[in-house]
Amino acid sequence: MTWAISIYALPYVAALLLTGVSIAHVWRNRQIAPSKYELLFMSAGAELMLSAFFRLSTDDLPAKILFSKIQYAGIVVIPIAVFLYILQYSGNTKWLNTRTTILVSIVPALTMFLVATNDLHHLFWRTISLNVDDPFLPLDYVYGAGFWVWFSYVLWLLLAIGFLLIVLLIRSNNLYRRQVIALLVLTFVPGVSGLFSSVKIPPYPYFDPSSLAFSLTFVFVAFSIFKMRLGDIIPVAREVVVESMSDGVIVLDGQNRIVDLNPVAQYVIGISTSDLIGHRIDKVWTSWPSQIGKLYDEIEIGREVLLDTWYGRRTFDMLVSPIIDWRGHRNSRVVVLHDVTDRKLVEDELRHRSERLEALVEEKTRQLRAAERMAGIGETASMVGHDLRNPLQTVVNLLYLANNKLSMNLTESDYNGLKNILTQLEKQAEYMDKIVSDLQDYSKPMSVQPVLTKIRPLLEDTVSAISIPESVKVVIEVAKGSNPAMLDPALTKRVLTNLVINAVQAMPNGGLLSITASRKDRDLLLTVSDTGVGIPEENLEKIFRPLFTTKAKGQGFGLAVCKRIVEAHGGHILVESTVGKGSSFIIKIPVTKDSADQ
């Protein structure tokens, strides 16, 4: 046996060295699922190229035949490894099982058996001879039936692999199409070249394209692994992770152009993916922050941005991360957009509720302090009222006796003078009695004794008990369905009396006093209106406070007592007033079902 290095063998040497480096790289990353199939493919390729190198480097026919047989150990493994790798890469993992592996290995195993035992049956190679016309002394084969079974099997396997890769190419985004194209090249260049060589239709005489094709293929494998990270990140991972993420994911290149995006990001932008890929993001999404384009090396976590989407303005937490390419350069970025609009709304609502709660606590604290102050006032008022009531009763009794004395013989002048004094004294006594009543009503617990009360008689009795000047016109209106109603007539009359007196005092030059009763839903509305001077706007919130008054005479308990009585009925009292036009006090008292039915 003599050895002579053929020029055909040199590409195998270079490819073998690169394949060895690639195998070492894949071995370091063998935890990645497809790596075992890459290792199998490249190891089989290394065996094929080593055997081919020795076959081309000897001129001895038996040695060439031996290395041809050894070479088939790699040839039969490569299609299996590629097919299993493509199944894994394309996401068809349900077919990756022991049964599939055994099925696709049956023909290769039989082929290897036929090759190893060809000298006994010549089913694979009918004859093998040395081509002395070729300066590189290649072997000429006349193939048998076993070879054509193998040939048909490889052809079928190539078609299956091509179908899977073309489907994947159509479905993949731009970011991964280069990897798919690389796999198409890796699969079909050596496969088609080998088939051409087998049927003896090389493009040039004495040139076997399969030798160069396999060498270049494994050079391309090394290039794909290190430049395009083939096998490190596969589209299947993208489908499982990126496509199913609830956050928007956008990949931008160095020119701020959209390279890839997931369905959530496309939905947020509201433009079809085909109209977004390859375009600058700030051109297709006008609300995109311009400063994002400057973030090449930064990672920003938790940055909030406001972006206009097709369904309105939304708040996003933005994460910008650089992508390091195979040369170590950072010229691309991944932008993750997490919609926090709902969270912001909840935070704003919680903040507003907190502020309202703080204001309420402050108001309640103020009211508590006022209540404590009023409790002291109430206690004092109770004592004052008790102490003042006795001499006041004495004054009233004396007035009664004095009036009786008036029936005695007096001159007309003395009689009129004394009568005037007694009248003034009686008015002062009544005023003092009102002060005492207001003090005691405000200080003591309010007890309501509701009874079924007719409204019109109540209003008329109230007005008749009050001295109203002739210059004031009184109108009483009771709407249909307003009575009867369940309320405490004595306390309600007390409220109406205070309101009517105030209305009369607000019209010193006369005017219109209107008292109306009506029903709204399940409320009884009693309204006392006047056309008097009105109440300044700054005093409207104060008039129901105890001790607040704008009158020269008065302690400011009248309206405070009215408010307590109405609230004791479960209702509330409102005031509407315009300076110079008059005021209206509206009492709302809930009507029970029994009274409403009647």
Contacts in CASP RR format, 6 or more apart in sequence:
PFRMAT RR
TARGET T0000
AUTHOR 0000-0000-0000
METHOD contacts of the structure
MODEL  1
MTWAISIYALPYVAALLLTGVSIAHVWRNRQIAPSKYELLFMSAGAELML
SAFFRLSTDDLPAKILFSKIQYAGIVVIPIAVFLYILQYSGNTKWLNTRT
TILVSIVPALTMFLVATNDLHHLFWRTISLNVDDPFLPLDYVYGAGFWVW
FSYVLWLLLAIGFLLIVLLIRSNNLYRRQVIALLVLTFVPGVSGLFSSVK
IPPYPYFDPSSLAFSLTFVFVAFSIFKMRLGDIIPVAREVVVESMSDGVI
VLDGQNRIVDLNPVAQYVIGISTSDLIGHRIDKVWTSWPSQIGKLYDEIE
IGREVLLDTWYGRRTFDMLVSPIIDWRGHRNSRVVVLHDVTDRKLVEDEL
RHRSERLEALVEEKTRQLRAAERMAGIGETASMVGHDLRNPLQTVVNLLY
LANNKLSMNLTESDYNGLKNILTQLEKQAEYMDKIVSDLQDYSKPMSVQP
VLTKIRPLLEDTVSAISIPESVKVVIEVAKGSNPAMLDPALTKRVLTNLV
INAVQAMPNGGLLSITASRKDRDLLLTVSDTGVGIPEENLEKIFRPLFTT
KAKGQGFGLAVCKRIVEAHGGHILVESTVGKGSSFIIKIPVTKDSADQ
1 58 0 8 1.000
1 60 0 8 1.000
1 63 0 8 1.000
2 58 0 8 1.000
2 59 0 8 1.000
2 60 0 8 1.000
3 57 0 8 1.000
3 58 0 8 1.000
4 57 0 8 1.000
4 58 0 8 1.000
4 59 0 8 1.000
5 57 0 8 1.000
6 56 0 8 1.000
6 57 0 8 1.000
6 136 0 8 1.000
7 136 0 8 1.000
8 56 0 8 1.000
8 136 0 8 1.000
8 208 0 8 1.000
8 211 0 8 1.000
8 212 0 8 1.000
9 52 0 8 1.000
9 53 0 8 1.000
9 56 0 8 1.000
9 57 0 8 1.000
11 211 0 8 1.000
11 212 0 8 1.000
11 215 0 8 1.000
11 216 0 8 1.000
12 49 0 8 1.000
12 50 0 8 1.000
12 52 0 8 1.000
12 53 0 8 1.000
12 56 0 8 1.000
12 211 0 8 1.000
12 214 0 8 1.000
12 215 0 8 1.000
13 53 0 8 1.000
14 215 0 8 1.000
14 219 0 8 1.000
15 49 0 8 1.000
15 214 0 8 1.000
15 215 0 8 1.000
15 216 0 8 1.000
15 217 0 8 1.000
15 218 0 8 1.000
15 219 0 8 1.000
16 46 0 8 1.000
16 49 0 8 1.000
16 50 0 8 1.000
16 53 0 8 1.000
16 218 0 8 1.000
18 218 0 8 1.000
18 219 0 8 1.000
18 221 0 8 1.000
18 222 0 8 1.000
19 42 0 8 1.000
19 45 0 8 1.000
19 46 0 8 1.000
19 49 0 8 1.000
19 218 0 8 1.000
19 221 0 8 1.000
19 222 0 8 1.000
20 42 0 8 1.000
20 46 0 8 1.000
21 222 0 8 1.000
22 42 0 8 1.000
22 218 0 8 1.000
22 221 0 8 1.000
22 222 0 8 1.000
22 225 0 8 1.000
22 226 0 8 1.000
23 39 0 8 1.000
23 42 0 8 1.000
23 43 0 8 1.000
23 46 0 8 1.000
25 225 0 8 1.000
25 226 0 8 1.000
26 35 0 8 1.000
26 38 0 8 1.000
26 39 0 8 1.000
26 42 0 8 1.000
26 225 0 8 1.000
27 35 0 8 1.000
27 39 0 8 1.000
29 35 0 8 1.000
29 231 0 8 1.000
29 232 0 8 1.000
30 36 0 8 1.000
30 39 0 8 1.000
32 231 0 8 1.000
32 232 0 8 1.000
33 88 0 8 1.000
34 85 0 8 1.000
34 88 0 8 1.000
34 89 0 8 1.000
34 231 0 8 1.000
34 234 0 8 1.000
35 231 0 8 1.000
37 81 0 8 1.000
37 82 0 8 1.000
37 84 0 8 1.000
37 85 0 8 1.000
37 88 0 8 1.000
38 85 0 8 1.000
38 231 0 8 1.000
40 77 0 8 1.000
40 80 0 8 1.000
40 81 0 8 1.000
40 84 0 8 1.000
41 77 0 8 1.000
41 78 0 8 1.000
41 81 0 8 1.000
41 82 0 8 1.000
41 85 0 8 1.000
42 218 0 8 1.000
42 221 0 8 1.000
44 73 0 8 1.000
44 74 0 8 1.000
44 75 0 8 1.000
44 77 0 8 1.000
44 78 0 8 1.000
44 81 0 8 1.000
45 74 0 8 1.000
45 78 0 8 1.000
45 214 0 8 1.000
45 218 0 8 1.000
46 218 0 8 1.000
47 70 0 8 1.000
47 71 0 8 1.000
47 73 0 8 1.000
47 74 0 8 1.000
48 71 0 8 1.000
48 73 0 8 1.000
48 74 0 8 1.000
48 75 0 8 1.000
48 78 0 8 1.000
48 214 0 8 1.000
49 214 0 8 1.000
49 215 0 8 1.000
49 218 0 8 1.000
51 67 0 8 1.000
51 68 0 8 1.000
51 70 0 8 1.000
51 71 0 8 1.000
51 73 0 8 1.000
51 74 0 8 1.000
52 67 0 8 1.000
52 71 0 8 1.000
52 211 0 8 1.000
52 214 0 8 1.000
54 63 0 8 1.000
54 67 0 8 1.000
55 63 0 8 1.000
55 64 0 8 1.000
55 67 0 8 1.000
55 68 0 8 1.000
55 71 0 8 1.000
55 139 0 8 1.000
56 136 0 8 1.000
56 138 0 8 1.000
56 211 0 8 1.000
58 64 0 8 1.000
58 67 0 8 1.000
59 137 0 8 1.000
61 128 0 8 1.000
61 129 0 8 1.000
61 130 0 8 1.000
61 139 0 8 1.000
64 130 0 8 1.000
64 137 0 8 1.000
64 139 0 8 1.000
65 128 0 8 1.000
65 139 0 8 1.000
68 128 0 8 1.000
68 139 0 8 1.000
69 115 0 8 1.000
69 116 0 8 1.000
69 118 0 8 1.000
72 111 0 8 1.000
72 112 0 8 1.000
72 115 0 8 1.000
73 112 0 8 1.000
76 108 0 8 1.000
76 109 0 8 1.000
76 111 0 8 1.000
76 112 0 8 1.000
76 150 0 8 1.000
77 108 0 8 1.000
78 190 0 8 1.000
79 108 0 8 1.000
79 153 0 8 1.000
79 154 0 8 1.000
79 157 0 8 1.000
79 158 0 8 1.000
80 101 0 8 1.000
80 104 0 8 1.000
80 105 0 8 1.000
80 108 0 8 1.000
82 161 0 8 1.000
82 186 0 8 1.000
82 187 0 8 1.000
83 104 0 8 1.000
83 157 0 8 1.000
83 160 0 8 1.000
83 161 0 8 1.000
84 96 0 8 1.000
84 100 0 8 1.000
84 101 0 8 1.000
84 104 0 8 1.000
86 161 0 8 1.000
86 162 0 8 1.000
86 164 0 8 1.000
86 165 0 8 1.000
86 183 0 8 1.000
86 187 0 8 1.000
87 93 0 8 1.000
87 95 0 8 1.000
87 96 0 8 1.000
87 100 0 8 1.000
87 164 0 8 1.000
88 96 0 8 1.000
88 234 0 8 1.000
88 236 0 8 1.000
89 168 0 8 1.000
89 183 0 8 1.000
89 231 0 8 1.000
89 234 0 8 1.000
89 235 0 8 1.000
89 236 0 8 1.000
90 164 0 8 1.000
90 165 0 8 1.000
90 167 0 8 1.000
90 168 0 8 1.000
90 235 0 8 1.000
90 236 0 8 1.000
91 236 0 8 1.000
91 239 0 8 1.000
92 164 0 8 1.000
93 236 0 8 1.000
104 157 0 8 1.000
107 149 0 8 1.000
107 150 0 8 1.000
107 153 0 8 1.000
108 150 0 8 1.000
108 153 0 8 1.000
110 149 0 8 1.000
111 124 0 8 1.000
111 146 0 8 1.000
111 149 0 8 1.000
111 150 0 8 1.000
111 153 0 8 1.000
114 121 0 8 1.000
114 123 0 8 1.000
114 124 0 8 1.000
114 146 0 8 1.000
115 124 0 8 1.000
118 124 0 8 1.000
118 125 0 8 1.000
122 144 0 8 1.000
123 144 0 8 1.000
123 145 0 8 1.000
123 146 0 8 1.000
124 143 0 8 1.000
124 144 0 8 1.000
124 146 0 8 1.000
124 147 0 8 1.000
124 150 0 8 1.000
125 141 0 8 1.000
125 142 0 8 1.000
125 143 0 8 1.000
125 144 0 8 1.000
125 147 0 8 1.000
126 142 0 8 1.000
126 143 0 8 1.000
126 144 0 8 1.000
127 141 0 8 1.000
127 142 0 8 1.000
128 139 0 8 1.000
128 140 0 8 1.000
128 141 0 8 1.000
128 142 0 8 1.000
129 139 0 8 1.000
129 140 0 8 1.000
130 137 0 8 1.000
130 138 0 8 1.000
130 139 0 8 1.000
130 140 0 8 1.000
131 137 0 8 1.000
131 138 0 8 1.000
131 139 0 8 1.000
131 140 0 8 1.000
133 206 0 8 1.000
134 206 0 8 1.000
135 206 0 8 1.000
136 206 0 8 1.000
138 206 0 8 1.000
138 208 0 8 1.000
141 147 0 8 1.000
143 151 0 8 1.000
143 198 0 8 1.000
147 198 0 8 1.000
151 195 0 8 1.000
151 198 0 8 1.000
154 191 0 8 1.000
154 195 0 8 1.000
155 195 0 8 1.000
158 187 0 8 1.000
158 188 0 8 1.000
158 191 0 8 1.000
158 192 0 8 1.000
161 187 0 8 1.000
162 184 0 8 1.000
162 187 0 8 1.000
162 188 0 8 1.000
165 180 0 8 1.000
165 183 0 8 1.000
165 184 0 8 1.000
165 187 0 8 1.000
166 184 0 8 1.000
168 180 0 8 1.000
168 235 0 8 1.000
169 177 0 8 1.000
169 180 0 8 1.000
169 181 0 8 1.000
169 184 0 8 1.000
172 180 0 8 1.000
172 235 0 8 1.000
173 238 0 8 1.000
173 260 0 8 1.000
173 273 0 8 1.000
173 277 0 8 1.000
174 259 0 8 1.000
174 260 0 8 1.000
174 277 0 8 1.000
174 278 0 8 1.000
175 238 0 8 1.000
175 251 0 8 1.000
175 259 0 8 1.000
175 260 0 8 1.000
176 235 0 8 1.000
176 238 0 8 1.000
178 228 0 8 1.000
179 224 0 8 1.000
179 228 0 8 1.000
179 230 0 8 1.000
179 231 0 8 1.000
179 234 0 8 1.000
179 235 0 8 1.000
180 235 0 8 1.000
182 220 0 8 1.000
182 224 0 8 1.000
182 228 0 8 1.000
182 230 0 8 1.000
183 230 0 8 1.000
185 217 0 8 1.000
185 220 0 8 1.000
186 217 0 8 1.000
186 220 0 8 1.000
186 221 0 8 1.000
186 224 0 8 1.000
189 213 0 8 1.000
189 216 0 8 1.000
189 217 0 8 1.000
189 220 0 8 1.000
190 210 0 8 1.000
190 213 0 8 1.000
190 214 0 8 1.000
190 217 0 8 1.000
191 210 0 8 1.000
191 213 0 8 1.000
193 209 0 8 1.000
193 210 0 8 1.000
193 212 0 8 1.000
193 213 0 8 1.000
193 214 0 8 1.000
194 209 0 8 1.000
194 210 0 8 1.000
194 213 0 8 1.000
196 202 0 8 1.000
196 209 0 8 1.000
196 210 0 8 1.000
197 208 0 8 1.000
197 209 0 8 1.000
197 210 0 8 1.000
202 208 0 8 1.000
202 209 0 8 1.000
203 209 0 8 1.000
221 230 0 8 1.000
224 230 0 8 1.000
225 231 0 8 1.000
226 326 0 8 1.000
227 326 0 8 1.000
228 326 0 8 1.000
229 326 0 8 1.000
242 249 0 8 1.000
242 262 0 8 1.000
243 262 0 8 1.000
243 263 0 8 1.000
245 262 0 8 1.000
245 264 0 8 1.000
246 264 0 8 1.000
247 264 0 8 1.000
247 336 0 8 1.000
247 337 0 8 1.000
247 338 0 8 1.000
247 339 0 8 1.000
248 261 0 8 1.000
248 262 0 8 1.000
248 264 0 8 1.000
248 265 0 8 1.000
248 268 0 8 1.000
248 336 0 8 1.000
248 337 0 8 1.000
248 338 0 8 1.000
249 260 0 8 1.000
249 261 0 8 1.000
249 262 0 8 1.000
249 264 0 8 1.000
249 265 0 8 1.000
249 334 0 8 1.000
249 335 0 8 1.000
249 336 0 8 1.000
249 337 0 8 1.000
250 258 0 8 1.000
250 260 0 8 1.000
250 261 0 8 1.000
250 265 0 8 1.000
250 281 0 8 1.000
250 334 0 8 1.000
250 335 0 8 1.000
250 337 0 8 1.000
251 258 0 8 1.000
251 259 0 8 1.000
251 260 0 8 1.000
251 261 0 8 1.000
251 323 0 8 1.000
251 332 0 8 1.000
251 333 0 8 1.000
251 334 0 8 1.000
251 335 0 8 1.000
252 258 0 8 1.000
252 259 0 8 1.000
252 281 0 8 1.000
252 293 0 8 1.000
252 332 0 8 1.000
252 333 0 8 1.000
252 334 0 8 1.000
252 335 0 8 1.000
253 259 0 8 1.000
253 331 0 8 1.000
253 332 0 8 1.000
254 296 0 8 1.000
254 331 0 8 1.000
254 332 0 8 1.000
254 333 0 8 1.000
255 280 0 8 1.000
256 280 0 8 1.000
256 281 0 8 1.000
256 282 0 8 1.000
256 292 0 8 1.000
256 293 0 8 1.000
257 278 0 8 1.000
257 279 0 8 1.000
257 280 0 8 1.000
257 281 0 8 1.000
258 276 0 8 1.000
258 277 0 8 1.000
258 278 0 8 1.000
258 279 0 8 1.000
258 280 0 8 1.000
258 281 0 8 1.000
258 284 0 8 1.000
259 277 0 8 1.000
259 278 0 8 1.000
259 332 0 8 1.000
260 277 0 8 1.000
261 269 0 8 1.000
261 273 0 8 1.000
261 276 0 8 1.000
261 277 0 8 1.000
265 337 0 8 1.000
266 272 0 8 1.000
266 273 0 8 1.000
266 276 0 8 1.000
268 307 0 8 1.000
268 309 0 8 1.000
268 310 0 8 1.000
268 314 0 8 1.000
268 337 0 8 1.000
268 339 0 8 1.000
269 276 0 8 1.000
269 284 0 8 1.000
269 285 0 8 1.000
269 309 0 8 1.000
269 310 0 8 1.000
270 309 0 8 1.000
270 310 0 8 1.000
271 284 0 8 1.000
271 285 0 8 1.000
275 284 0 8 1.000
276 284 0 8 1.000
281 288 0 8 1.000
282 288 0 8 1.000
282 290 0 8 1.000
282 293 0 8 1.000
285 307 0 8 1.000
286 308 0 8 1.000
287 306 0 8 1.000
287 307 0 8 1.000
287 308 0 8 1.000
288 307 0 8 1.000
289 305 0 8 1.000
289 307 0 8 1.000
292 318 0 8 1.000
292 320 0 8 1.000
292 335 0 8 1.000
295 320 0 8 1.000
295 333 0 8 1.000
296 322 0 8 1.000
296 330 0 8 1.000
296 331 0 8 1.000
296 333 0 8 1.000
297 322 0 8 1.000
297 330 0 8 1.000
298 320 0 8 1.000
298 322 0 8 1.000
299 319 0 8 1.000
299 320 0 8 1.000
299 321 0 8 1.000
299 322 0 8 1.000
300 318 0 8 1.000
300 319 0 8 1.000
300 320 0 8 1.000
301 319 0 8 1.000
302 317 0 8 1.000
302 318 0 8 1.000
302 319 0 8 1.000
303 317 0 8 1.000
303 318 0 8 1.000
303 319 0 8 1.000
303 320 0 8 1.000
304 315 0 8 1.000
304 316 0 8 1.000
304 317 0 8 1.000
304 318 0 8 1.000
304 340 0 8 1.000
305 315 0 8 1.000
305 316 0 8 1.000
305 318 0 8 1.000
306 313 0 8 1.000
306 314 0 8 1.000
306 315 0 8 1.000
306 316 0 8 1.000
307 313 0 8 1.000
307 314 0 8 1.000
307 316 0 8 1.000
307 337 0 8 1.000
314 339 0 8 1.000
314 341 0 8 1.000
315 339 0 8 1.000
315 340 0 8 1.000
315 341 0 8 1.000
315 344 0 8 1.000
316 337 0 8 1.000
316 338 0 8 1.000
316 339 0 8 1.000
316 340 0 8 1.000
316 341 0 8 1.000
317 337 0 8 1.000
317 338 0 8 1.000
317 340 0 8 1.000
318 335 0 8 1.000
318 336 0 8 1.000
318 337 0 8 1.000
318 338 0 8 1.000
319 335 0 8 1.000
319 336 0 8 1.000
319 338 0 8 1.000
320 333 0 8 1.000
320 334 0 8 1.000
320 335 0 8 1.000
321 333 0 8 1.000
321 334 0 8 1.000
321 336 0 8 1.000
322 330 0 8 1.000
322 332 0 8 1.000
322 333 0 8 1.000
323 330 0 8 1.000
323 331 0 8 1.000
323 332 0 8 1.000
323 333 0 8 1.000
323 334 0 8 1.000
324 330 0 8 1.000
325 331 0 8 1.000
325 332 0 8 1.000
374 546 0 8 1.000
377 443 0 8 1.000
377 546 0 8 1.000
377 547 0 8 1.000
378 439 0 8 1.000
378 442 0 8 1.000
378 443 0 8 1.000
379 443 0 8 1.000
381 439 0 8 1.000
381 440 0 8 1.000
381 442 0 8 1.000
381 443 0 8 1.000
382 439 0 8 1.000
382 440 0 8 1.000
382 443 0 8 1.000
382 444 0 8 1.000
384 436 0 8 1.000
384 439 0 8 1.000
385 436 0 8 1.000
385 439 0 8 1.000
385 440 0 8 1.000
388 432 0 8 1.000
388 435 0 8 1.000
388 436 0 8 1.000
389 436 0 8 1.000
392 429 0 8 1.000
392 432 0 8 1.000
392 433 0 8 1.000
392 436 0 8 1.000
395 425 0 8 1.000
395 429 0 8 1.000
395 432 0 8 1.000
396 429 0 8 1.000
396 433 0 8 1.000
399 422 0 8 1.000
399 425 0 8 1.000
399 426 0 8 1.000
399 429 0 8 1.000
402 418 0 8 1.000
402 422 0 8 1.000
403 422 0 8 1.000
406 415 0 8 1.000
406 418 0 8 1.000
406 419 0 8 1.000
406 422 0 8 1.000
410 418 0 8 1.000
431 553 0 8 1.000
435 554 0 8 1.000
435 555 0 8 1.000
435 557 0 8 1.000
438 555 0 8 1.000
438 556 0 8 1.000
438 557 0 8 1.000
438 558 0 8 1.000
438 561 0 8 1.000
439 555 0 8 1.000
439 557 0 8 1.000
441 494 0 8 1.000
441 557 0 8 1.000
441 561 0 8 1.000
441 564 0 8 1.000
441 565 0 8 1.000
442 546 0 8 1.000
442 557 0 8 1.000
442 560 0 8 1.000
442 561 0 8 1.000
442 564 0 8 1.000
446 491 0 8 1.000
446 564 0 8 1.000
446 565 0 8 1.000
446 568 0 8 1.000
447 568 0 8 1.000
448 487 0 8 1.000
448 488 0 8 1.000
448 491 0 8 1.000
448 565 0 8 1.000
448 568 0 8 1.000
448 569 0 8 1.000
449 488 0 8 1.000
449 490 0 8 1.000
450 486 0 8 1.000
450 487 0 8 1.000
450 488 0 8 1.000
450 569 0 8 1.000
451 486 0 8 1.000
451 487 0 8 1.000
451 488 0 8 1.000
451 489 0 8 1.000
452 484 0 8 1.000
452 485 0 8 1.000
452 486 0 8 1.000
452 594 0 8 1.000
452 595 0 8 1.000
452 598 0 8 1.000
453 483 0 8 1.000
453 484 0 8 1.000
453 485 0 8 1.000
453 486 0 8 1.000
453 487 0 8 1.000
453 489 0 8 1.000
453 492 0 8 1.000
454 483 0 8 1.000
454 484 0 8 1.000
455 478 0 8 1.000
455 482 0 8 1.000
455 483 0 8 1.000
455 484 0 8 1.000
455 485 0 8 1.000
455 517 0 8 1.000
455 524 0 8 1.000
455 526 0 8 1.000
456 476 0 8 1.000
456 478 0 8 1.000
456 483 0 8 1.000
456 517 0 8 1.000
458 489 0 8 1.000
458 492 0 8 1.000
458 493 0 8 1.000
458 496 0 8 1.000
459 476 0 8 1.000
459 478 0 8 1.000
459 496 0 8 1.000
459 515 0 8 1.000
459 517 0 8 1.000
460 476 0 8 1.000
461 493 0 8 1.000
462 493 0 8 1.000
462 496 0 8 1.000
462 497 0 8 1.000
462 500 0 8 1.000
463 474 0 8 1.000
463 476 0 8 1.000
463 500 0 8 1.000
463 515 0 8 1.000
465 497 0 8 1.000
466 497 0 8 1.000
466 500 0 8 1.000
466 501 0 8 1.000
466 504 0 8 1.000
468 474 0 8 1.000
468 500 0 8 1.000
468 504 0 8 1.000
468 513 0 8 1.000
469 504 0 8 1.000
469 510 0 8 1.000
471 507 0 8 1.000
471 509 0 8 1.000
471 510 0 8 1.000
471 511 0 8 1.000
472 504 0 8 1.000
472 507 0 8 1.000
472 510 0 8 1.000
472 511 0 8 1.000
472 512 0 8 1.000
472 513 0 8 1.000
473 511 0 8 1.000
473 512 0 8 1.000
473 513 0 8 1.000
474 513 0 8 1.000
474 514 0 8 1.000
474 515 0 8 1.000
475 512 0 8 1.000
475 513 0 8 1.000
475 514 0 8 1.000
475 515 0 8 1.000
476 515 0 8 1.000
476 516 0 8 1.000
477 514 0 8 1.000
477 515 0 8 1.000
477 516 0 8 1.000
477 517 0 8 1.000
478 516 0 8 1.000
478 517 0 8 1.000
479 516 0 8 1.000
479 517 0 8 1.000
479 518 0 8 1.000
479 519 0 8 1.000
481 519 0 8 1.000
482 517 0 8 1.000
482 518 0 8 1.000
482 519 0 8 1.000
482 524 0 8 1.000
483 517 0 8 1.000
484 595 0 8 1.000
484 598 0 8 1.000
485 524 0 8 1.000
485 589 0 8 1.000
485 591 0 8 1.000
485 595 0 8 1.000
486 591 0 8 1.000
486 592 0 8 1.000
486 594 0 8 1.000
486 595 0 8 1.000
487 524 0 8 1.000
487 569 0 8 1.000
487 589 0 8 1.000
488 565 0 8 1.000
488 569 0 8 1.000
491 565 0 8 1.000
491 568 0 8 1.000
491 569 0 8 1.000
492 526 0 8 1.000
492 565 0 8 1.000
492 569 0 8 1.000
494 561 0 8 1.000
494 562 0 8 1.000
494 565 0 8 1.000
495 561 0 8 1.000
495 562 0 8 1.000
495 565 0 8 1.000
495 566 0 8 1.000
495 573 0 8 1.000
495 587 0 8 1.000
496 515 0 8 1.000
496 526 0 8 1.000
496 528 0 8 1.000
498 558 0 8 1.000
498 559 0 8 1.000
498 561 0 8 1.000
498 562 0 8 1.000
499 528 0 8 1.000
499 562 0 8 1.000
499 585 0 8 1.000
500 513 0 8 1.000
500 515 0 8 1.000
500 528 0 8 1.000
502 559 0 8 1.000
503 513 0 8 1.000
503 528 0 8 1.000
503 529 0 8 1.000
503 530 0 8 1.000
503 532 0 8 1.000
503 583 0 8 1.000
504 513 0 8 1.000
504 530 0 8 1.000
505 551 0 8 1.000
506 530 0 8 1.000
506 532 0 8 1.000
506 533 0 8 1.000
506 534 0 8 1.000
506 582 0 8 1.000
506 583 0 8 1.000
507 513 0 8 1.000
507 530 0 8 1.000
507 531 0 8 1.000
507 532 0 8 1.000
507 533 0 8 1.000
511 530 0 8 1.000
511 531 0 8 1.000
511 532 0 8 1.000
512 529 0 8 1.000
512 530 0 8 1.000
512 531 0 8 1.000
513 528 0 8 1.000
513 529 0 8 1.000
513 530 0 8 1.000
514 527 0 8 1.000
514 528 0 8 1.000
514 529 0 8 1.000
514 530 0 8 1.000
515 526 0 8 1.000
515 527 0 8 1.000
515 528 0 8 1.000
515 529 0 8 1.000
516 525 0 8 1.000
516 526 0 8 1.000
516 527 0 8 1.000
516 529 0 8 1.000
517 524 0 8 1.000
517 525 0 8 1.000
517 526 0 8 1.000
517 527 0 8 1.000
518 524 0 8 1.000
518 525 0 8 1.000
518 527 0 8 1.000
519 525 0 8 1.000
519 591 0 8 1.000
520 588 0 8 1.000
522 590 0 8 1.000
522 591 0 8 1.000
522 596 0 8 1.000
523 571 0 8 1.000
523 588 0 8 1.000
523 589 0 8 1.000
523 590 0 8 1.000
523 591 0 8 1.000
524 587 0 8 1.000
524 588 0 8 1.000
524 589 0 8 1.000
524 590 0 8 1.000
524 591 0 8 1.000
525 586 0 8 1.000
525 587 0 8 1.000
525 588 0 8 1.000
526 586 0 8 1.000
526 587 0 8 1.000
526 589 0 8 1.000
527 584 0 8 1.000
527 585 0 8 1.000
527 586 0 8 1.000
527 587 0 8 1.000
528 584 0 8 1.000
528 585 0 8 1.000
529 582 0 8 1.000
529 583 0 8 1.000
529 584 0 8 1.000
529 585 0 8 1.000
530 582 0 8 1.000
530 583 0 8 1.000
530 584 0 8 1.000
531 581 0 8 1.000
531 582 0 8 1.000
532 580 0 8 1.000
532 581 0 8 1.000
532 582 0 8 1.000
532 583 0 8 1.000
533 579 0 8 1.000
533 580 0 8 1.000
533 582 0 8 1.000
534 577 0 8 1.000
534 578 0 8 1.000
534 579 0 8 1.000
534 580 0 8 1.000
534 581 0 8 1.000
534 582 0 8 1.000
534 583 0 8 1.000
535 543 0 8 1.000
535 575 0 8 1.000
535 577 0 8 1.000
535 579 0 8 1.000
535 583 0 8 1.000
536 579 0 8 1.000
537 579 0 8 1.000
539 548 0 8 1.000
539 550 0 8 1.000
540 575 0 8 1.000
540 577 0 8 1.000
542 548 0 8 1.000
543 559 0 8 1.000
543 575 0 8 1.000
544 559 0 8 1.000
544 560 0 8 1.000
544 562 0 8 1.000
544 563 0 8 1.000
544 573 0 8 1.000
545 560 0 8 1.000
546 556 0 8 1.000
546 557 0 8 1.000
546 560 0 8 1.000
547 555 0 8 1.000
547 556 0 8 1.000
547 557 0 8 1.000
547 560 0 8 1.000
548 556 0 8 1.000
549 555 0 8 1.000
549 556 0 8 1.000
562 573 0 8 1.000
563 573 0 8 1.000
566 572 0 8 1.000
566 573 0 8 1.000
566 587 0 8 1.000
566 588 0 8 1.000
566 589 0 8 1.000
567 573 0 8 1.000
569 589 0 8 1.000
569 590 0 8 1.000
570 589 0 8 1.000
570 590 0 8 1.000
571 587 0 8 1.000
571 588 0 8 1.000
571 589 0 8 1.000
571 590 0 8 1.000
572 588 0 8 1.000
573 585 0 8 1.000
573 586 0 8 1.000
573 587 0 8 1.000
573 588 0 8 1.000
574 585 0 8 1.000
574 586 0 8 1.000
574 588 0 8 1.000
575 583 0 8 1.000
575 584 0 8 1.000
575 585 0 8 1.000
575 586 0 8 1.000
576 583 0 8 1.000
576 584 0 8 1.000
576 586 0 8 1.000
577 583 0 8 1.000
577 584 0 8 1.000
END
